[in-house]
Amino acid sequence: GRQHCRINDQETNGKTSAASSNDFSDPVYKEISLTNGYINRMTREELRSKLAEFKLETRGVKDVLKKRLKNYYKKQKLMQKEHISGESSYDYICVVDFEATCEEGNPPEFVHEIIEFPVVLVNTRTLEIEDTFQQYVKPEINPKLSNFCINLTGITQDVVDKADTFPQVLQNVVEWMRQRELGTKYSYSMLTDGSWDMSKFLNIQCRISRIKYPSFAKKWINIRKSYGNFYKVPRNQTKLTIMLEKLGMNYDGRPHSGLDDSKNIARIAIRMLQDGCDLRVNERIHGGQLMTVSSSAPLEGAPAPQMPRYRN
């Protein structure tokens, strides 16, 4: 019943044209198309009134409201026709937003080390944040934080001095995920705000700590891509604060706190799921390189978390 967040328009168009001769000749799709045309002509107030009638969220910019109402009608029509596929999304989504050491201007030779490891666990069935994990990390290469980093993240020198090193924190993350039966009893996926958390920060940190890249983090949902494709907005409108604003929400907490950022990203993911988006893995790392995952790839959850081995 949920609409997939396509990787790009070419894929979407290809899918539609391939299916139009059979699936989309069904009268229900003509009905949905006519409804969509009617929704496109509605004012923002008319959209909000209709959404309120169905007890749906009324906050957000006009394009978001249109998408929400279209998906609601589509889902209702397909349910009436018993056209829903048996496909389901992940049971859980783990939102991660690392904080790392940094300097003003970020000189190219500067090595970023993870100093905060948060995880926010979203239950895709209840559409709620079910649990959170957070630990600070002691940097090894640049143990002294810059004033710029302290002011940006709110993480003080005293906090990182008392923290565990990265391998120990990663072991704690793995244990926390295991206790929640992720990858065994429940399917799950990692989710980040952009590509950097996994492809850059985690990748670099594993090399610094001389451990292999963890298998559970090799694929993830880049919510910026998902949001842009689902709501049909350009990539420059997918920054965290802009996404919240367009959905009619305010940032909650302290910006650049890893845990607060993760919670706000989770709020966006929940709203997208409510609006009918099937959040799917769309990026992966292979041989240290960032790659795109096609939206037509089979739905596959992340493996049960394990502590990676040390490098030789």
N, C-alpha and C positions, 0 to 999 in steps of 0.2 A: 503493500500500500504506500510505502514511502518512495519519494522520488530520489534517485541517486544524484549525488553531487558530481557531475561530470568533470573530467580533467580539463577538457577544452571543448569549444563549440563544435569543432570538426567531428569529434566523437559523437556528440549529441545529435548532430545533423545526420551522421551516418546511421545511427541507430534508428532514428525516426523514419528515414527514407526506406530502410530495409524492412521495417515493420508495417509501413503504411498500407501495403497492399493486402495485408491480412488482418492483424490486430486492430488497426485504426479504422478499418471499414465498418467495425461494429458501431451501431447507432449510439451507444453510450459515449463514444469518443467524440462524435459529432455534437452531442449534447454538452459535453464538457467544453468543447471548442466554442460553442455559442455562449455558454456561461462565462468563459474567460473574456470574450469580447465585451460582454455586458459589464463585467468587473472592471475592465480597462477604462470604461467611460465614467465610472463612479468617482465622486469627489472624495476627499479624505474623510470628511464628516460622514458621508454615506457609508464608506468602508468601515469606519469605527462603529457606527450604529449597527451595521449588519454583523460585525464580529461580536459586539456586545450581546446581540440577540442569541448568538450561538455559544455565549459564555466563553469566548476566546479572548486572548490578550489583545488590548486595543492600543498599546503603545508602539511607537516606531514611525519611521518616515513612510510616505505614501507607497513607495515601491515594495517595502517590506509588508505593509498591510495587504496590498494586492496579492502578493505571493502567498501570504498566510490564508487568505480567503479562498484563493484558487485551489490550494492544496486541500483545504477542508472539503470543498465541493467535490473535488476529484475523488477523494477518499470515500465520501458518502456514496457517490454514484457507483464506484467500483465495488463497494461492499454490497450494494443492492444487487449488483450483477454477479456477485460471488466470483469476482475476477482477481481477488487478491492472491498473490503468489505466496508460497510457504516460506519465502526467504526472510530471515530475521537478521537484525544487526547484532553487534556484540552485546553481551550481558552487561559489561562494564567498560568504561573508558577511564584511563589513567592520565590525567592532565599533569604535565611537567613543564615548569618554567625555571630553568637554572638562573642563579646569579653567579657571576664570575668576576675575578679580579680584573681591573681595568685602570687605565690612565686617561687623562683628558686628551682628546684627539686620537686616542688609540693608535700609537705608533705601530707601523707594520711588523716590527720585530718583536713586539710585546707578546708574551705567551699568556693566554687566558687560562686561569685555573678555577674550577668550580668551588664556590664558597657557600652555596646554599642549595640543598637538594630537597625540593618539595614535591609531593605527589598528592593530587586531589582525586578521590575516587568517585566517579559519577555512575549511579545506577541508571541504566537506560530504560528500565521498566518503570521505576517510580519517578524518574526524571528529577532526582534529588542528589545532592552531594551527600554521600553516605559516610565517608571517612576522609581523614587527611593524615599525611606523614610529613614531617619536616625535621631536617637536621642541618646544622652548619658544618662546614668542612674546613680543615686546616690546610692552607696552601703551602707547598714545599719550595717551589722555585722563587716566588716572590712572597715570602711570609709576611712582609710588612705591607699593609694596605695603603694605597694612596689616599690622600684627603678627598680627592675627586670620587673615588670608589666608596668611601665611608659616607659621604654626603649623598651620593646617588642611591645607594642600597639601604642605608641606615644600619648596616652591619659594622660593628665596631671591632677594633683590633683585639680587645679583650675577649670578644665572642669567638673569633677564629683561633686565638691562641689556646683556648680551652677545648676546642672541637677535636673530633677524631679525624684521621687522615681519610682520603677518599675511599681506599679499598674497604675500610671498616664500615664507612657510611653506606657504601653500595651493598655490602653484606647485610646490613640492617634493613635496607630497602627490599632486598630479595626475600628476607625472612618475613617482613611485613606483608608482602604480596602473597607469599606462600600461605600465611595464616588466613588470608582471605580467599584462598582456593582459586586464585586466578590462573588460568591456563590448565587447570585440572577439572574442577567442577564447573567453573564459569569461563566463558569465552571473554576475551578483552582485547583492547588495543590501546597503545600509547597515543597521546594527542599533544601537539605543541603549537605555539603561536609563531609560525614561521619554520624555516629549515635549520636554523643555526643551532638550536639546543642539542640536537642529536648529531647532525653532520659535522658541526664544528666543535662546540664545547665538550660534549661527551667523548667525541673521537679524540680530541687533543688530550683530554684528561686521562683517558685510558692509556695513551702512550706515555704520558708523564709518570703514571702510577705503575707502568710496566705490566698491565693486565690486558687480556684480550677484550675486544668490544663485546658487551653483553648481548646474547642472542635475542632477548625479549625486546630490545630497543632497536632492532635492525629495520623495522617497518613502523610507520606511524601515520597519523592523520595530521596534515598541516592545515589547521583551521582557517588560515588566511585564504588558501586555495579553495577550500570547501565553501567558505562564506562568499567569496567572489563569484564562484561558478553558480552557486545556488540562488543568490539574490541578484545575479547579473550586474555586478559592479566592478569597475576597474581595480587592478591590484593596489593602486595608490590609495584606495579608500578602505583598505583592510587592516589598518593599524588598530591596536586594541581599543584605544579610546574612541576612535571613529566608529568601529563596529558596535560598541556599546551605545554610543550616541544615536546611531541610525536605528538601533533596536529600541530606543526610548529608555535606556538605562544609564545610570550614573556609575562611575567607578567607585567601588566600595573598598576602602582601606588605604594603604600607603603605596603609591606607584613605585615600582622597582623593588618591592618586597617580593621575593620569589613566591611565597605562599599566597599573598594577597593577589598577585598577578595571576597565579594558577586558579584561584577561586573565581576571579572575574572571567577568565577564559572559559572555565567550567560553566558559568552562567550563560555565556554566549552559546556554548555547545548545547546546553539544555533548551534554550530558546529555539535553536535551529532544529532540534529533534521535535519540539512541540509544533514547529511550523511545517513538519513533514520531510525534513532532510534526512536521508540515510547516510550518516557520517561513515565514511569508509577510508581505509588506508589509501593514501595517495602519494606517499614518498617512501623511499628506502635508502639504505646505505649498503654498498657492495664494493668490496676492495678499497674501502676508504672514500669512495666516490658517491656523491648524491645522485639519485636516480628517481624518475617519476614512475609511479605504479598506475597502470591503466585502470579506468573505472570498470572495464569489462572483465578484469581479473576476478577469479573466484573469491568469495568472501572467506577470509582466513584469519582466525584470531592469532594473537601472539603466543609463543610457546610458554610453558610453565617456567617461571624465572629460576635461573641458576647463577651462582657466582662464577664468573669467568675465570679461567686458569691464568696463571702468571705467564708472561712472555718469556721465552728462552733468552 
